[in-house]
Amino acid sequence: MEFTLQDIEAQSRQAALELLEAAALAPGSIFVVGCSSSEITGGRIGKASSPETAQAVLRGILPLLEERGICLAAQCCEHLNRALILEADCAARYGYDPVSVRPQPKAGGSFATAAWDAFRHPVAVEHIRAHAGLDIGGTLIGMHLRDVAVPVRLSLDHIGCALLLCARTRPKFIGGSRACYE
């Protein structure tokens, strides 16, 4: 099945909107996105990188996050050990130490590269604890979520040809049967 860049942008926007509604994120929260442009276009992850597709996904998601004051964390591919691209002020706010690397389409991935190019002051970091996220194409964002991830089902389960999985996080319940929770 063929998808236009406009389709990809619209699907990305819809997925982000639905997850933002389900997660009820506060300004300053981190929203991680792992995105295989290869999978979106019908290829195998890491084998058919498409900068244009990645830019369409970014156009669908980034403005929604910016207008809500939510930080985007763009996950790199395995060649950069799934490092993340953030705005420098977000990394500083959370105490994440920058590392010296710049993503490229074949080493970091097209989505992380698009985010780097779009951000005002991009930095790469190795680890984060995001509040919610989109996994587009089996990119394994779970390592970058806070401890208790809650799956979120949206009205769509694909962006282009890529499987879409989403999660929000919540605080841990501790204290056992006598504890009270809000």
C-alpha positions, -999 to 999 in steps of 0.1 A, spaced: 0 0 0 13 34 -9 12 64 15 19 100 6 40 122 28 8 141 37 -7 108 49 23 101 70 22 136 85 -15 134 93 -12 99 108 17 111 130 -2 141 141 -33 120 150 -12 95 169 5 122 189 -27 140 197 -44 108 209 -14 99 231 -12 134 245 -48 132 254 -44 98 270 -12 107 289 -23 141 301 13 153 302 23 184 320 45 211 304 81 201 306 74 164 303 94 143 279 77 126 249 100 100 233 96 90 196 114 61 180 107 61 143 118 37 116 113 56 83 123 23 66 93 5 82 69 33 74 77 30 37 74 -8 37 110 -17 41 129 -35 69 141 -14 98 175 1 91 175 -9 55 156 19 36 161 51 55 139 80 41 148 115 53 116 128 36 94 104 55 111 112 88 106 149 82 69 143 76 66 124 109 84 153 126 61 179 110 31 159 124 44 157 159 68 185 169 44 215 166 19 197 189 45 192 215 60 227 212 26 244 217 21 223 249 57 229 262 65 192 260 100 181 251 106 158 222 132 131 226 141 116 192 156 81 196 185 72 174 190 38 159 211 10 172 243 23 155 243 51 181 232 28 209 197 43 208 210 76 221 184 104 221 183 139 206 169 166 228 169 204 231 198 214 253 176 232 278 155 200 283 186 179 288 199 204 314 166 206 332 167 168 338 204 166 344 211 145 313 248 147 302 253 154 265 276 131 245 295 140 214 277 126 184 256 140 156 231 116 140 231 109 102 205 89 82 226 58 82 241 62 117 214 75 141 185 74 117 165 98 95 141 108 123 169 117 148 187 136 120 155 155 112 150 164 149 187 175 151 182 197 121 149 212 134 159 218 170 174 252 180 201 238 203 202 200 198 223 177 220 226 139 222 222 120 255 225 84 263 196 78 287 163 95 296 132 86 316 103 98 293 67 103 304 51 89 272 62 78 238 55 65 203 73 35 189 69 36 151 82 5 135 95 -16 164 123 8 175 121 -4 212 116 29 231 108 10 263 144 15 276 137 52 276 104 53 296 100 57 333 97 25 353 59 19 350 49 20 314 12 16 305 3 6 270 -21 30 252 -43 19 223 -50 45 198 -76 46 169 -48 37 145 -22 10 149 1 19 120 18 49 105 23 41 69 33 4 69 50 6 103 34 -9 134 26 17 160 29 10 198 24 37 224 28 41 261 23 65 289 39 62 323 26 65 359 42 67 393 48 33 410 23 21 435 41 13 467 31 3 502 9 -27 497 -27 -34 507 -29 -7 535 -16 21 513 -39 47 498 -36 59 462 -50 88 444 
